[in-house]
């Protein structure tokens, strides 16, 4: 797996690769299916930001890929992990 510096860059890289499957994605959507990137984001206290550039969003629209972000506070996740061990 290639190391990418940020979420937007990683999504751009993978989305460009997925254009080879565009006709397959079109078929999935035409038969009632859905396609999405489901991404878990773990963050420290405070806030953080991610920029999704217009070019990436345009590609997601062209491929019919939804973007789902599940955002967690890392301290909360660490507490849950400690409780289960």
N, C-alpha and C positions, 0 to 999 in steps of 0.2 A: 504494500500500500504506500502511496506517495504521501509525504508529509507536506501539509499545506498550512500556511500561517494563520489563516482565519476562516471562519465559516463561509463567508461570501465567496472567497476564492475556491474553497473546496466544492461548494455547490456549483460554481461555474465550470470547474473541471469535469465533474461527473455529469452535469447536464449536457455539455457538449458531446460527451461520449454516448449519451442516450439517444441522440438524434438518429443513430443507426437503427434504432428500434421504433421510430416514429410511426410506421404503418401498424405495428403491433399495438402500440398505445392507442392509436386511432380506433382499432378494432375493439380493444377493451372498453373504451368509452362509448362506442356506438352500440355495444351490447349491454349497457347499463353499469359497467364497472367503473371504478375510480382508481386513480394513481396518486400517490402522495409521497413526499419526503416527510418522514416522521423523525424529528430530531429532538433529543433530550439535551437541554442546556443546563449545566450545573454551574452556579455562580457563587462567588463569595458574597459577604455582606456588602451592602451598598448597591450601586447600580452599574450596569454595563450596557453597551450598545453594540448593535450589529447593523451594518448597512448592506442592504440588498440593492445592488445597482439596477438601473432600468434595463440594461442589456440582459441581465440574469432573469429578471421578472418577465421580460418579453419572451425569452426562451422557454420559461416555465409555462407561459400561456400557450405558446405554439405547440408544446408537447402535451398540454393538458394535465400538468402535474400540480397538485395542490401542495401547499407548504404548511406543515403542522409543527409548531414549536411547543414542546412541553418543558417549562422552565422550573427548575428546582433551586432552592437555596442550599448550598453545599452543607452548611451547618445542620440543617434539618435532616438531610440524607445521612450524615455521619451519625447523628443521634439514633436514627432508626436502625442503622447497621449495628450499632453498639447494643441496642436492646435485643436484637435477634441472635447475638452470640453468647 
